[in-house]
């Protein structure tokens, strides 16, 4: 059986698909606004979105119906992964730690001790 090697990605998956997607979008937004990330690297997600919006297509949906839809998603996915992975690791870790602390701090820790009672409407 093949040995499983640990992932070398800077940002490993941490939860469900939707949670990972939202945290990745937040991370990209934070990195786009960070001055420590190279300007030319910031063009990568912008170019990925531009590819999605512009009318030209590498694999048109008419000739290749399934691949035509998948290439847009693949370009967005690869662009976002490359942007995060090529960003300075120290900066990515800093933003991921801040995002993780925001997620963990959703509950304020206040506990309300109460009893429930049924009230008749009579």
C-alpha positions as CSV (number, residue, x, y, z in Angstrom):
1,X,0.0,0.0,0.0
2,X,1.3,3.5,-0.8
3,X,2.4,5.7,2.1
4,X,0.4,8.8,2.5
5,X,2.7,11.8,2.5
6,X,1.7,15.0,4.4
7,X,0.4,17.8,2.2
8,X,3.0,20.5,1.5
9,X,0.4,23.2,0.9
10,X,0.6,26.3,3.1
11,X,-3.1,26.3,3.7
12,X,-4.4,22.8,4.4
13,X,-8.1,22.1,4.3
14,X,-9.7,22.6,7.7
15,X,-13.4,21.9,7.5
16,X,-16.2,21.3,5.1
17,X,-16.1,22.4,1.5
18,X,-18.1,25.5,2.0
19,X,-16.1,26.6,5.0
20,X,-12.8,26.1,3.2
21,X,-14.1,28.0,0.2
22,X,-15.2,31.0,2.3
23,X,-11.9,31.0,4.2
24,X,-9.9,30.8,1.0
25,X,-11.9,33.8,-0.4
26,X,-11.3,35.8,2.8
27,X,-7.6,34.9,2.7
28,X,-7.3,36.0,-1.0
29,X,-9.0,39.2,-0.2
30,X,-6.7,39.9,2.8
31,X,-3.6,39.0,0.7
32,X,-4.8,41.3,-2.1
33,X,-4.9,44.2,0.3
34,X,-1.5,43.4,2.0
35,X,1.4,45.5,0.8
36,X,3.9,42.7,1.5
37,X,2.5,40.6,-1.3
38,X,4.2,41.4,-4.7
39,X,2.0,43.5,-7.0
40,X,2.7,41.2,-10.0
41,X,1.5,38.2,-7.9
42,X,-1.7,40.0,-7.2
43,X,-2.4,40.0,-11.0
44,X,-2.8,36.2,-10.9
45,X,-6.3,36.2,-9.3
46,X,-7.3,39.3,-11.3
47,X,-6.3,37.5,-14.5
48,X,-8.2,34.4,-13.4
49,X,-11.4,36.4,-13.0
50,X,-10.7,38.2,-16.2
51,X,-10.5,34.9,-18.1
52,X,-13.9,34.0,-16.6
53,X,-15.5,37.3,-17.7
54,X,-14.0,37.8,-21.2
55,X,-15.7,36.1,-24.1
56,X,-12.7,34.2,-25.4
57,X,-12.3,30.6,-24.3
58,X,-9.5,28.0,-24.5
59,X,-12.0,25.1,-24.7
60,X,-15.3,26.4,-26.2
61,X,-18.5,24.8,-24.9
62,X,-19.8,24.2,-28.3
63,X,-17.0,21.9,-29.5
64,X,-16.3,20.3,-26.1
65,X,-19.4,20.7,-23.9
66,X,-18.1,19.2,-20.6
67,X,-14.5,20.5,-20.9
68,X,-15.8,23.9,-21.9
69,X,-17.4,24.4,-18.5
70,X,-14.6,22.8,-16.6
71,X,-11.8,24.9,-17.9
72,X,-13.3,28.1,-16.4
73,X,-13.5,26.4,-13.0
74,X,-10.0,25.0,-13.4
75,X,-8.5,28.4,-14.2
76,X,-10.1,30.0,-11.2
77,X,-9.1,27.1,-8.9
78,X,-5.5,27.0,-10.2
79,X,-5.2,30.8,-10.0
80,X,-6.4,30.9,-6.4
81,X,-4.1,28.0,-5.3
82,X,-1.1,29.5,-7.0
83,X,-1.7,32.9,-5.6
84,X,-1.8,31.7,-2.0
85,X,1.1,29.2,-2.5
86,X,3.3,31.8,-4.1
87,X,2.6,34.5,-1.6
88,X,5.2,34.9,1.2
89,X,4.6,32.1,3.7
90,X,5.0,34.3,6.7
91,X,2.2,36.7,5.5
92,X,-0.1,33.8,4.6
93,X,0.4,32.2,8.1
94,X,-0.3,35.6,9.7
95,X,-3.6,36.0,7.9
96,X,-4.6,32.4,8.4
97,X,-4.0,32.7,12.1
98,X,-6.2,35.9,12.2
99,X,-8.9,34.1,10.2
100,X,-8.8,31.1,12.5
101,X,-9.0,33.2,15.6
102,X,-12.1,35.0,14.2
103,X,-13.8,31.7,13.5
104,X,-12.9,30.2,16.9
105,X,-14.1,33.4,18.7
106,X,-17.6,33.3,17.4
107,X,-18.9,32.2,20.8
108,X,-18.2,34.9,23.3
109,X,-18.0,32.3,26.2
110,X,-21.0,33.8,28.0
111,X,-23.3,31.1,29.4
112,X,-26.8,32.0,30.4
113,X,-28.1,29.7,33.1
114,X,-31.9,29.5,32.8
115,X,-34.8,27.1,33.0
116,X,-37.4,26.5,30.3
117,X,-41.1,26.6,31.2
118,X,-44.1,25.9,29.1
119,X,-46.7,28.7,29.0
120,X,-50.3,27.9,28.1
121,X,-52.1,30.4,25.9
122,X,-55.3,30.2,28.0
